Amino acid sequence: MQALANLELVLRERGLSKEDVVLCRLYTPNVHFWPEINAVYAHFFGDHKPARVIVPTNDLYAGCLVEVEAIAAIREEEK
């Protein structure tokens, strides 16, 4: 899923990894996509289980099927 690949790039630019993510909010225009989104999300994060919220919305920009908003923790030693 491109949205998660983009998230990983943003995290890496700051010296973080997906294990630093503490919450993801996923927006989708249709909850019927949830099983596929969930499978990709679970594969991406593996054993790491950040809190997550799925938000059904109207159409997303450019026909996207998912948009990801994430919060990552920056530890004191990483500043």
Secondary structure, 3 states (H helix, E strand, C coil): CHHHHHHHHHHHHCCCCHHHEEEEEEEECCHHHHHHHHHHHHHHHCCCCCEEEEEECCCCHHHCCCEEEEEECCCHHHC
